[in-house]
Amino acid sequence: MREDDLAKEFVKRWARMTMSLASCQSAVMTELANEPAARQQAQTMFGESLGSSEERRRIALQLAIASFQVP
């Protein structure tokens, strides 16, 4: 893959992950309805980390980097 194509793919993946982190709270809470401890952890994460757009971008960047390192 050419370097500029790789860069475009990385940026698209980063942007998509950032948006996913911003919009997944309702689905996560629903799926964890029967797991109170995990639900509490997720609620804390959404409140402390994923509530900030800057933090979501930072976390998404780390996820995008990791996904490009996996063959």
Residue frames as a rotation matrix with the C-alpha (Angstrom) as fourth column:
MET 1
0.584 0.812 0.000 0.00
0.812 -0.584 0.000 0.00
0.000 0.000 -1.000 0.00
ARG 2
-0.074 -0.600 0.797 1.32
0.506 -0.711 -0.488 3.44
0.859 0.367 0.356 -0.87
GLU 3
-0.772 -0.355 -0.527 2.26
0.626 -0.281 -0.728 5.73
0.110 -0.892 0.439 1.98
ASP 4
-0.870 0.478 0.124 -0.42
-0.481 -0.877 0.008 8.33
0.113 -0.053 0.992 1.22
ASP 5
-0.042 0.864 -0.502 -3.09
-0.346 0.459 0.818 5.62
0.937 0.208 0.279 0.98
LEU 6
-0.247 -0.146 -0.958 -1.94
0.732 0.619 -0.284 4.22
0.634 -0.772 -0.046 4.30
ALA 7
-0.979 -0.138 -0.151 -2.14
0.202 -0.762 -0.616 7.68
-0.030 -0.633 0.774 5.88
LYS 8
-0.527 0.849 0.029 -5.67
-0.689 -0.447 0.571 8.21
0.498 0.281 0.821 4.53
GLU 9
0.070 0.543 -0.837 -6.77
0.109 0.829 0.548 4.83
0.992 -0.130 -0.001 5.86
PHE 10
-0.589 -0.375 -0.716 -5.29
0.734 0.121 -0.668 5.61
0.337 -0.919 0.204 9.27
VAL 11
-0.971 0.228 0.069 -7.05
-0.239 -0.922 -0.305 8.99
-0.006 -0.313 0.950 9.51
LYS 12
-0.205 0.943 -0.263 -10.38
-0.596 0.093 0.797 7.47
0.776 0.320 0.543 8.43
ARG 13
-0.030 0.149 -0.988 -10.02
0.504 0.856 0.114 4.72
0.863 -0.495 -0.101 11.04
TRP 14
-0.851 -0.344 -0.398 -9.12
0.517 -0.408 -0.753 7.26
0.097 -0.846 0.524 13.73
ALA 15
-0.782 0.606 0.142 -12.12
-0.585 -0.794 0.168 9.44
0.214 0.049 0.976 12.85
ARG 16
0.005 0.819 -0.573 -14.50
-0.319 0.545 0.776 6.47
0.948 0.179 0.264 12.83
MET 17
-0.256 -0.164 -0.953 -13.23
0.732 0.611 -0.302 5.22
0.632 -0.774 -0.036 16.18
THR 18
-0.994 -0.098 -0.038 -13.59
0.101 -0.790 -0.604 8.69
0.029 -0.605 0.796 17.69
MET 19
-0.443 0.896 0.011 -17.21
-0.771 -0.387 0.506 8.88
0.458 0.216 0.862 16.53
SER 20
0.041 0.438 -0.898 -17.91
0.090 0.894 0.440 5.34
0.995 -0.099 -0.003 17.75
LEU 21
-0.661 -0.354 -0.661 -16.61
0.672 0.111 -0.732 6.19
0.333 -0.929 0.165 21.21
ALA 22
-0.947 0.311 0.081 -18.90
-0.321 -0.904 -0.281 9.22
-0.014 -0.292 0.956 21.25
SER 23
-0.254 0.935 -0.246 -22.02
-0.900 -0.135 0.415 7.33
0.355 0.327 0.876 20.25
CYS 24
-0.372 0.047 -0.927 -21.80
-0.094 0.992 0.088 3.89
0.924 0.120 -0.364 21.86
GLN 25
-0.871 -0.084 0.484 -22.87
-0.473 -0.119 -0.873 4.69
0.131 -0.989 0.064 25.43
SER 26
0.034 0.980 0.198 -26.53
-0.985 0.066 -0.158 3.74
-0.167 -0.189 0.968 25.08
ALA 27
0.520 0.142 -0.842 -25.75
-0.507 0.845 -0.171 0.41
0.687 0.516 0.511 23.40
VAL 28
-0.524 -0.788 -0.323 -23.05
-0.116 0.442 -0.889 -0.45
0.844 -0.429 -0.323 25.94
MET 29
-0.726 0.293 0.622 -25.33
-0.684 -0.206 -0.700 0.33
-0.077 -0.934 0.350 28.90
THR 30
0.378 0.907 -0.185 -28.09
-0.924 0.381 -0.023 -1.80
0.050 0.179 0.982 27.40
GLU 31
0.329 -0.318 -0.889 -25.76
-0.278 0.867 -0.413 -4.75
0.903 0.383 0.197 26.82
LEU 32
-0.707 -0.678 -0.199 -24.42
0.037 0.246 -0.969 -4.51
0.706 -0.693 -0.149 30.37
ALA 33
0.023 0.828 0.560 -27.87
-0.709 -0.382 0.593 -4.33
0.705 -0.411 0.578 32.01
ASN 34
0.890 0.369 -0.269 -27.38
-0.131 0.771 0.624 -7.72
0.437 -0.520 0.734 33.71
GLU 35
0.186 -0.900 -0.393 -23.80
0.846 0.350 -0.402 -7.04
0.500 -0.258 0.827 34.78
PRO 36
0.932 0.354 -0.079 -23.93
0.343 -0.791 0.507 -4.37
0.117 -0.499 -0.859 37.49
ALA 37
0.398 -0.852 -0.341 -20.19
0.354 -0.201 0.913 -4.25
-0.847 -0.484 0.221 38.19
ALA 38
-0.473 -0.560 0.680 -19.23
0.830 -0.025 0.557 -3.97
-0.295 0.828 0.477 34.52
ARG 39
0.333 0.694 0.639 -22.04
0.803 -0.564 0.194 -1.46
0.495 0.448 -0.745 33.95
GLN 40
0.886 -0.048 -0.461 -20.69
0.302 -0.694 0.654 0.70
-0.351 -0.719 -0.600 36.81
GLN 41
-0.108 -0.994 -0.013 -17.18
0.508 -0.066 0.859 0.55
-0.854 0.086 0.513 35.33
ALA 42
-0.354 0.048 0.934 -18.51
0.921 -0.156 0.357 1.55
0.163 0.987 0.011 31.91
GLN 43
0.716 0.680 0.155 -20.53
0.624 -0.724 0.294 4.41
0.312 -0.114 -0.943 33.42
THR 44
0.574 -0.609 -0.547 -17.41
0.278 -0.484 0.830 5.65
-0.770 -0.628 -0.108 35.19
MET 45
-0.426 -0.771 0.474 -15.42
0.706 0.044 0.707 5.44
-0.566 0.636 0.525 31.95
PHE 46
0.009 0.512 0.859 -18.07
0.889 -0.396 0.227 7.39
0.457 0.762 -0.459 30.05
GLY 47
0.895 0.407 -0.180 -18.21
0.440 -0.749 0.496 10.00
0.067 -0.523 -0.850 32.79
GLU 48
0.565 -0.739 -0.367 -14.49
0.103 -0.378 0.920 10.44
-0.818 -0.558 -0.138 33.38
SER 49
-0.480 -0.866 0.141 -12.86
0.188 0.055 0.981 9.73
-0.857 0.497 0.137 30.02
LEU 50
-0.632 0.210 0.746 -15.25
0.772 0.254 0.582 9.35
-0.067 0.944 -0.323 27.14
GLY 51
0.466 0.815 -0.345 -17.25
0.782 -0.561 -0.271 12.44
-0.414 -0.144 -0.899 28.10
SER 52
0.251 -0.492 -0.834 -14.45
-0.216 -0.868 0.447 14.65
-0.944 0.068 -0.324 26.81
SER 53
0.989 0.133 -0.070 -14.00
-0.090 0.156 -0.984 14.98
-0.119 0.979 0.166 23.05
GLU 54
0.303 -0.950 -0.078 -10.25
-0.907 -0.262 -0.329 15.48
0.292 0.171 -0.941 23.54
GLU 55
-0.278 -0.372 0.886 -10.02
-0.713 0.698 0.070 12.27
-0.644 -0.611 -0.459 25.57
ARG 56
0.639 0.562 0.525 -12.07
-0.029 0.699 -0.714 10.35
-0.768 0.441 0.464 22.98
ARG 57
0.860 -0.367 -0.353 -9.68
-0.442 -0.191 -0.877 11.49
0.254 0.910 -0.327 20.25
ARG 58
-0.092 -0.945 0.314 -6.68
-0.995 0.072 -0.076 10.43
0.049 -0.319 -0.947 22.33
ILE 59
-0.094 0.134 0.986 -8.15
-0.402 0.902 -0.161 6.99
-0.911 -0.411 -0.030 23.07
ALA 60
0.875 0.460 0.148 -9.21
-0.028 0.354 -0.935 6.54
-0.483 0.814 0.323 19.43
LEU 61
0.508 -0.779 -0.368 -5.69
-0.812 -0.291 -0.505 7.47
0.286 0.556 -0.781 18.32
GLN 62
-0.382 -0.656 0.651 -4.26
-0.832 0.551 0.067 4.74
-0.403 -0.515 -0.756 20.54
LEU 63
0.247 0.560 0.791 -6.80
-0.077 0.825 -0.560 2.23
-0.966 0.077 0.247 19.19
ALA 64
0.950 0.101 -0.297 -6.06
-0.289 -0.088 -0.953 3.21
-0.122 0.991 -0.055 15.58
ILE 65
0.083 -0.991 -0.105 -2.32
-0.983 -0.064 -0.172 2.85
0.163 0.118 -0.980 16.14
ALA 66
-0.377 -0.188 0.907 -2.80
-0.554 0.831 -0.058 -0.55
-0.742 -0.524 -0.417 17.75
SER 67
0.583 0.682 0.441 -5.05
-0.044 0.569 -0.821 -1.73
-0.811 0.459 0.362 14.93
PHE 68
0.809 -0.355 -0.470 -2.40
-0.555 -0.193 -0.810 -0.86
0.197 0.915 -0.352 12.36
GLN 69
-0.206 -0.936 0.287 0.23
-0.978 0.206 -0.029 -2.81
-0.032 -0.286 -0.958 14.29
VAL 70
-0.027 0.288 0.957 -1.76
-0.302 0.910 -0.283 -6.04
-0.953 -0.297 0.062 14.21
PRO 71
-0.887 -0.383 -0.256 -1.09
-0.343 0.178 0.922 -8.05
-0.308 0.906 -0.289 11.03
